[in-house]
Amino acid sequence: MKANMGILDKLVRIIAAIAIAIFYFTNVISGTVAIILLIVAGIFIITSFISFCPLYSIFGISTKKNKEIAQK
């Protein structure tokens, strides 16, 4: 697995996961929608920590900055 997520992408995913958790624990969301969103939040957390998104690799997307470009 080659990292394909940038810092901003990871930060947005973690903030979204935290927001979903807050909505769940304050009973703003419930039922099937809550379960689905909690699964999505878990996926966001996992992909953020490993810096790899399988969907990005399928579509050839990378939000990670290239070190060679940053050095120029």
KAFENCOR-V442147 format. One line per field, one symbol per residue. phi: phi as a letter, one per 40 degrees, with the letter a starting at -180 (. if undefined). burial: + if it has 16 or more other C-alpha atoms within 10 Angstrom, else -. A space follows every 10 residues. Layout:
BEGIN
phi = ???
burial = ???
END
This chain:
BEGIN
phi = .cdbbccccc cccccccccc ccccccgcba gccccccccc cccdcccccc fbbdcccccg cabccccccc cc
burial = ---+++---+ --++-+++-+ +-++----+- ---+--++-+ ++-++-++-- +++------- -+-+------ --
END
